[in-house]
Amino acid sequence: MSQPLPLAFLGAAVEVARLPATRAEVALVGRSNVGKSSLLNAIADRKTLAPVSKSPGRTKALGCFALAKTGATLVDCPGYGYAKVAKSTRATWLPMLESYLLGREHLKMVLLLVDGEIGPTASDLRMLEWLRGNEVPHVVVATKRDKVKPSQRDRRQRDVAAACKLPTAGILWVAALSDFGIGELRERIRAWLA
């Protein structure tokens, strides 16, 4: 089993210029309630590192987490799509996200999280096309694998990959609750931040 990533919360910002300096960074991007905070907690093996809520829209700023003794960081981005916040607040998130993804000099990889149980939404596919069109390095991570019935997993993997226009092996499947795929994701993050 892979060792947890030793992460510590550094702070949050709504402007890229206010984020702490970094030598390398990985970002978590996805719609509200896809499981970004739960995934951060799983890779750090800490239940309360990133606040988790059943209400979409809990993350309202770019949350920065330091990888101990490396000078590298992970960033938990606000979700796009539906969120239980004021429309005016939600309207600021996409410009903030685009500014961050295009303006962060040491961004090495974006983890685009899609809900493995329901498959990629229209907003997920728009974000994927935006990442491709802007040549932002990214990988698609399908969350909530444990919520897909075992008898349906092979088909769901093919369907998610097809919707994302990727080979089946091009999607990394994870489950924060059961730790499925978490070890592989940790090792990939370590490599990106090396």
C-alpha positions in Angstrom: 0.0 0.0 0.0 1.2 3.5 -0.9 2.1 5.9 1.9 -0.4 8.8 2.4 0.6 12.1 1.1 1.7 14.4 4.0 -0.5 17.4 3.3 -1.2 20.5 5.4 -3.7 23.2 4.7 -1.9 26.5 3.8 -4.9 28.7 3.2 -7.5 29.7 0.6 -7.7 32.5 -1.9 -10.1 33.8 -4.6 -7.3 35.3 -6.6 -4.4 33.4 -8.2 -2.0 36.2 -7.1 -2.9 35.5 -3.4 -2.0 31.8 -3.5 1.3 30.8 -1.8 4.3 30.3 -4.1 5.0 26.7 -5.3 7.6 24.9 -7.3 5.0 22.4 -8.6 1.3 22.0 -8.3 -1.6 19.6 -9.0 -5.2 20.8 -9.0 -8.5 19.0 -8.4 -11.3 20.2 -10.6 -14.9 19.0 -11.0 -18.5 19.8 -10.5 -19.9 20.5 -7.1 -20.4 17.4 -5.0 -18.2 15.1 -7.1 -15.9 14.3 -4.2 -12.9 16.6 -4.5 -12.6 17.1 -0.7 -13.2 13.5 0.1 -10.5 12.5 -2.4 -8.0 14.9 -0.8 -8.8 13.4 2.6 -8.2 9.9 1.2 -4.9 10.6 -0.4 -3.7 12.2 2.8 -5.4 9.5 4.9 -6.9 12.3 7.1 -10.7 12.5 7.6 -10.9 16.2 8.2 -8.0 17.8 6.2 -10.5 19.2 3.6 -14.1 20.0 4.9 -16.7 17.6 3.4 -20.3 18.4 3.0 -23.4 16.8 1.6 -24.4 20.3 0.3 -22.8 21.1 -3.0 -20.8 24.3 -3.1 -18.9 24.1 0.2 -15.6 25.0 -1.5 -15.8 28.7 -2.4 -12.1 29.5 -3.0 -8.9 27.9 -4.2 -7.9 25.8 -1.2 -4.1 25.3 -1.1 -2.5 22.3 0.6 1.3 21.9 1.0 3.1 18.6 0.4 5.5 18.5 3.4 9.1 19.2 2.8 8.8 19.5 -1.0 7.7 23.0 -1.8 4.9 21.5 -3.9 1.2 22.0 -3.4 -2.3 20.6 -4.3 -5.2 22.9 -4.9 -8.9 22.1 -4.3 -10.9 24.2 -6.7 -14.5 25.3 -6.3 -16.9 23.1 -8.1 -18.8 24.1 -11.2 -22.4 23.3 -11.8 -25.2 23.3 -9.2 -24.3 24.5 -5.7 -26.3 25.7 -2.7 -24.9 29.2 -2.8 -26.1 32.5 -4.1 -26.1 32.7 -7.9 -23.9 35.8 -7.8 -21.3 33.8 -5.8 -21.4 30.8 -8.1 -21.0 33.2 -11.1 -17.5 34.2 -9.9 -16.2 30.6 -9.7 -15.7 29.8 -13.4 -13.7 33.0 -14.1 -11.7 32.3 -10.9 -11.1 28.7 -12.1 -10.1 29.7 -15.6 -7.8 32.4 -14.3 -6.1 29.9 -12.0 -5.8 27.1 -14.7 -4.3 29.5 -17.3 -2.3 31.7 -14.9 -0.6 29.3 -12.4 3.0 29.0 -13.7 3.9 25.8 -11.9 0.7 23.8 -12.5 1.8 20.4 -13.6 -1.4 18.5 -13.8 -5.2 18.9 -13.4 -7.2 16.0 -12.0 -10.6 16.4 -13.7 -13.0 14.5 -11.4 -16.2 13.0 -12.9 -18.8 11.1 -10.9 -18.3 7.4 -11.8 -21.8 6.5 -10.6 -23.6 8.8 -13.0 -20.9 9.4 -15.7 -19.7 12.8 -17.0 -22.2 15.6 -17.1 -22.5 18.1 -19.9 -20.5 20.6 -17.7 -17.8 17.9 -17.2 -17.5 17.4 -20.9 -17.4 21.2 -21.5 -14.6 21.4 -18.9 -12.7 18.5 -20.6 -12.9 20.2 -24.0 -11.8 23.5 -22.4 -8.7 21.8 -20.9 -7.9 20.2 -24.2 -8.5 23.4 -26.2 -6.2 25.3 -23.9 -3.6 22.5 -23.7 -3.8 22.3 -20.0 -2.3 19.0 -18.8 -5.0 16.8 -17.3 -6.2 13.3 -16.4 -9.8 12.2 -15.9 -10.4 10.6 -12.5 -13.7 8.8 -12.0 -14.9 9.0 -8.4 -17.4 6.9 -6.4 -16.4 3.5 -8.0 -17.8 1.8 -4.9 -21.3 3.2 -5.7 -21.3 1.4 -9.1 -22.8 -2.1 -8.9 -20.0 -4.7 -9.5 -22.1 -6.2 -12.3 -22.2 -2.8 -14.1 -18.6 -1.7 -13.6 -17.1 -2.9 -16.9 -19.9 -1.3 -18.9 -19.7 1.9 -16.8 -16.0 2.1 -17.4 -16.5 1.8 -21.2 -19.3 4.4 -21.1 -17.4 7.0 -19.1 -14.3 6.5 -21.4 -16.4 6.8 -24.6 -18.1 10.0 -23.3 -14.7 11.5 -22.6 -13.3 10.3 -25.9 -10.6 8.3 -24.2 -9.5 4.7 -24.1 -10.9 2.7 -21.1 -7.4 2.6 -19.6 -7.2 6.4 -19.9 -9.6 6.9 -16.9 -8.3 6.5 -13.4 -11.1 5.0 -11.2 -11.1 5.7 -7.5 -13.2 5.3 -4.4 -12.4 7.5 -1.4 -14.4 5.3 1.0 -12.8 2.0 0.1 -9.4 3.4 -1.0 -9.8 1.8 -4.4 -7.2 3.4 -6.7 -6.0 5.8 -4.0 -2.5 4.2 -3.9 -2.0 4.6 -7.7 -3.3 8.2 -7.5 -0.8 9.0 -4.7 2.1 7.6 -6.8 1.0 9.6 -9.8 0.8 12.8 -7.8 4.2 12.2 -6.3 5.6 11.8 -9.9 3.9 14.9 -11.1 5.3 16.9 -8.2 8.8 15.5 -8.3 
